Every structure is written in structure tokens, then in C-alpha cells.
Amino acid sequence: MPLARLAPSHALAALVLAAAACTPRPGSAAGAPNPLEPGVLRPNQAPIVGLPDVLDLDTLLGKRVRVLGWCAGAPGLLAGRRSGAWFLGTPDTTIEVRGLVPPACAPAGLGQTLVLVFAQVVPAEPGSLQRLLLRLPE
């Protein structure tokens, strides 16, 4: 089938229509994903939040976030098993984290080294107001 030749005015119109089709409409999702949406897949997309926010803000339930704190303890996990329940803390707050224990949680480093954890905020039990963090792979 032979290719048809477009008049210059038709080529310009086709270019304008193609550009308009690729331009986001007002109110549509465009650009980087919203980090508070469940579609956050990578740590660099997740917002950094404080432990009080994790415990108090219902809008964070089910969301993936990054949380800064000290390794407050990893009972029974430092001697071999590196995955399980451990605690992330700040001077006034502590939260349970389930998942991989960071290397900074060595016995000599407890409470001394800040760690930034990529995790999902979930209820501690179904229907519970208490929260915990499920550590996600980075």
C-alpha cells in the first residue's frame, strides 16, 4: 500500500493532536506517584514520617513510608536469626517492627545508630487501634 503524502497543514494538525493526547488532563494522575497511595513500590517514593505520625495518623494505615529511629531492641534476634519482631524507637516513642533486622541493630549499636526503615503501617491486630510496621525489602 503506498504511503499518502500529507499537506503541511495536515501534518501540523496531526502533530498538535498527538501532543494534546500525551498531555495530562487537569485532575488526572501525572508525574511522580503520590507516596501516600498504595502504589508506592520503591523506598525513594515513600515519604519520611515520624513515629508519632505512624501511631496517630489514620491516613497512614496501609501506606508505605520511611521511618527514622533507633534500634531500641531485637530480643533473641541478634545471635543468629536476622528476621522477626524488633523495636524501633525515638526518645519518647517505640513501635514494633516485623521483618529483617538492620545490621545497625548489633548489640553494641542498640540505641546509638539511627536507621531509616522502609515499611508498611498496619494495625497490630485486626480492628486494633495499635499499629506496627512491616519492614519491606529495599
LINFEN-V738850 format. One record per residue. PSI is psi in degrees with one decimal (999 if undefined). OMEGA is omega in whole degrees, 0 to 359 (* if undefined). Layout:
<<PSI | OMEGA> <PSI | OMEGA>>
//
This chain:
<<127.5 | 181> <147.6 | 177> <136.8 | 179> <145.3 | 177> <129.7 | 179> <141.7 | 174> <150.9 | 181> <-36.1 | 180> <-35.3 | 178> <-37.3 | 178> <-41.9 | 178> <-41.4 | 179> <-41.0 | 179> <-39.7 | 179> <-42.6 | 179> <-42.7 | 179> <-40.3 | 179> <-41.8 | 178> <-39.8 | 179> <-35.2 | 180> <-28.0 | 181> <-10.0 | 181> <131.4 | 179> <145.7 | 178> <152.2 | 177> <134.6 | 179> <-8.9 | 179> <159.9 | 179> <125.0 | 179> <159.5 | 178> <-151.1 | 182> <146.2 | 179> <149.7 | 176> <122.1 | 184> <-15.0 | 180> <8.3 | 175> <152.6 | 182> <-13.5 | 182> <-0.4 | 179> <120.5 | 183> <-29.0 | 185> <149.6 | 180> <-36.8 | 183> <-9.9 | 177> <-16.8 | 186> <140.9 | 178> <153.1 | 174> <123.3 | 181> <159.8 | 178> <160.0 | 178> <-40.0 | 177> <-35.7 | 178> <-43.0 | 180> <-40.4 | 183> <-26.6 | 189> <-28.9 | 187> <114.9 | 178> <-24.7 | 181> <-16.2 | 180> <-12.4 | 180> <127.9 | 180> <-3.9 | 183> <156.0 | 176> <129.1 | 184> <169.4 | 169> <133.5 | 183> <132.5 | 180> <133.9 | 177> <-177.3 | 177> <149.7 | 172> <108.8 | 184> <-14.2 | 178> <148.0 | 177> <72.6 | 187> <123.8 | 176> <1.0 | 184> <-9.1 | 185> <-18.7 | 186> <-0.2 | 181> <-72.4 | 179> <131.7 | 182> <10.7 | 180> <137.8 | 180> <-154.1 | 179> <130.6 | 177> <177.1 | 188> <134.4 | 175> <136.8 | 184> <165.0 | 170> <177.4 | 181> <-27.3 | 184> <1.5 | 185> <146.0 | 175> <143.9 | 179> <146.6 | 176> <138.0 | 176> <136.3 | 176> <130.3 | 180> <-161.0 | 184> <132.4 | 178> <127.1 | 181> <150.4 | 177> <-27.4 | 180> <-8.5 | 181> <24.3 | 175> <153.3 | 184> <-37.1 | 181> <-18.7 | 184> <-0.1 | 182> <128.6 | 177> <6.2 | 183> <-25.2 | 184> <127.5 | 176> <139.7 | 175> <145.2 | 176> <116.2 | 188> <130.5 | 173> <118.3 | 187> <166.2 | 175> <134.7 | 180> <124.2 | 181> <158.4 | 174> <146.3 | 179> <-35.8 | 176> <154.8 | 178> <128.6 | 179> <-0.2 | 182> <150.3 | 174> <-15.5 | 179> <151.0 | 184> <159.3 | 170> <170.4 | 181> <133.7 | 172> <109.2 | 183> <133.8 | 181> <153.4 | 178> <144.3 | 181> <999 | *>>
//
